[in-house]
Amino acid sequence: MTRDRTLGRFIALEGGEGAGKSTQARLLCDALVARGIDTVLTREPGGTRLAEAIRALLLTDGDAPDLRTEALLFAAARADHVSRLIAPALAAGKWVVCDRFVDSSRAYQGGGGGLPDADILALHRIGSEALLPDLTVLIEVDPQISAQRTAARDGDATDRIGGRDTQYHARVDSAFDGFARVEPGRFARIDGNGTPQETHAAIMAAIDAAGWVQS
């Protein structure tokens, strides 16, 4: 998707389970609003009524879909999300902060599940016109800390994908690492092992380093 980069900015937060993405997305949105930036906070899958319905199907409701159906459903949810929320907000000059985007599909259904990256990117090109964030904030957390945080957050009520085995999630983390190595200009790698405030400060430093707005 081609768009005028002088308009809104698109920032996605990525990482494995227990990285604190949702907390950091909220903190980032609040910080941008405090700087006078009109900012939309959203999540994937979700963000629109249709995408939220697909989220329930993917994570909690009914029988688990097979891997290819799962990838197709994520792509469909993302297409509606981009069309109805993300693209209009960016065109209106707003900033969008999204808790997960296409790199999660690449890491989870690709790295974790084994689908070819080219297939996932083809779905993204068809459904969302290959839109990519201006900056992808990758929050990296040690596996032991991740497991502790996930257990404290979810207990026995983890969602269908979060509850997959440790080998699956190790492949997810490895995939994220690979994406950031290949595209260092699009990714900001953030140490998420500290307190939420420490992680937030590191994210704001990455935003400031991009030079888009004065603090």
N, C-alpha and C positions, 0 to 999 in steps of 0.2 A: 504494500500500500504506500503510494507516494503522497506525502503531505508537506505542508509548509512548516519547516522547523522553527520559524519565528513565532509560531502560535504556541499552543500548550506543550508541556513536556510529559512524557510517559515514563514512569518509574515502576519497575516490577521488583518485588522481593521474593527471593527463591531460597531454597535450602531443604534439607531433609526434615524428618519428624523431630519435634522438640527444639527447633532452631529459634523459635520466638518470632516468627514472621508476622503473625497477626498483631502481637503487641507492638512490634517495631513499625508496622504499617500505620497503626493508629498514632504512635508518637510522631512519626514523620509527617503525617497529614496535619496534626495539630501544630507542629513547628512551622510548616509552610504557611498555614493559615495565619499564624502569628506574625509572619513576615508580609502579610497582605496579599498572598497568592491564593486565588480561587482554586481550591483543590477538591477533587472527588476521590473518595476512598471506596474501593471495591475489592472483590475477591473472585478467585476461580477454583473450581467451577462455581458460577453464580453471577450475581450482579444484575440480572434481569429475572423476571418471573419465570420465563421458560428455562433459563440456565439454572436457576435454583431448583426447579422441578427435576431437571436432569441430574443435578448434584445429589438429590435424595435417592434417585435410582442407582447412581453409581456407588454411593458410600454406605447407604443404610437399608434401602427398601428392596424387598423381593429377592429373587435369586441373583447371584453374582453373574455378570455378563462374562463371556469369554474375552480374551485379550484384545482381539481385533474389534469386537463390538465396543469394548471399553474405550479404545482409542477413538473410534468413530463418535461415540457419545461425548467425549471430552471435546473433540473438534467441533461438534455441533453446538455445544454449549458456548464455546469460545466464539464461534461465528456470530451467534445472536448477541453475545456480550459486546463484541467489537462493534457490530452494526448499530445496536440500539443505545449503547452507553459510551463506550470508550471513544470511538471515532467522532461522534457529535461533540463530546466534551472537549476533545483536543481541537477540533475545528472552531469551537467557541473561545479558544484561548485559555481554557482551564488546564491545570495539571491533573494527571491521573496517577494515583498510587494504588497498585494492584497487588494483593496478596496471592502470588503465583500467576504464571502466564505460560506461554508455550514451552519454555524450558523445563517445566515440570512434566509435561507430557513426554518430552524427549528423555527425561531422566527416569521417570516411573514406568511408562509403557515401553520405552526404548531400552534404556540402560538396565532397569530392573526386570522388565518383562521379556526383552529380547526382540522387540519389533525393530526393523531397520529405521535408522534415523531419517533416511530419505523418504520413507513412507509417511512418517509423522509430519515432516516438513511439507510434503505434498498435500496432505490434508489441510495443513495450516494455510498453504497458498490458496487452495480452493475455497476454504471457508472464511478466512480472515485476510485475504489478499497479502499474506506474508508479513503482516504488521509485526514489528519488533519494538521493544522498549528503547527509549533513548539511553537508559541506564538500567542494568539489571544488578541489583544488590544481592549478592550471594552470601548468606549468613552461614558460616561454617562452625560446627560444634562437634566436640569429641563424642564418639559413640556412647561412652559411659554416661556422660552428662545428658546426651539426648535421651537415653533410655530412662534416666531418672526423671527428667522433666515430663516425658510422655506418660510415665506411670503416675506421676503426681497429678497431671492434668486429666487423664482419661480413666485411670483405674482399670476396670475390666470392660469399659465401654468404648474402646477405641473403634474407629471406623474401619470399614472393610479393607481399605488399602493400607492404612497405618498399622493394622494388625498383622501384616505379612511378616515373614520370618527375617531374622537378622541378615542372612545372606542376600536376600532381596534388597534390603535397605543399604547394605554395603555397596551393592552394584549401583544403586541410585546415587549415593554419595560420590562414587567414582565417576559416574557420568557427569554430574555437575562439575567436578574438578576438571574433567576433560573439556567441557564447553568453555570454561573460564580460561583455560590455557590456550585454546584455539582463538578465542575472541577477547583478548585482554582489554581492548578499547571499549567494549560494551559492558564488561563486568567490573564491579567493584567488590573485591573479596574482603569480607568483614569477619573478624574474630568474634564469634557469638558466645564464647565460654564465660564471659564475665557477667556483671549485673546488667539488667535492662538499660540502665542509664549509661553505662560504659559502651554498650553496643550502639545505643542511639547516638552518642557523641561521635563514634566512628562513622556512622552512616551520614551524619550531618557534615562531617569533614569531607566525605566523598562527594556529597552534593555541592559543597562550596568549591571543591577542586574542579568541578565541571565548569564553573564560571558563568552559570546561567543567571544567578541572582546574587545581589549583595546581601550580606547578613545584617 
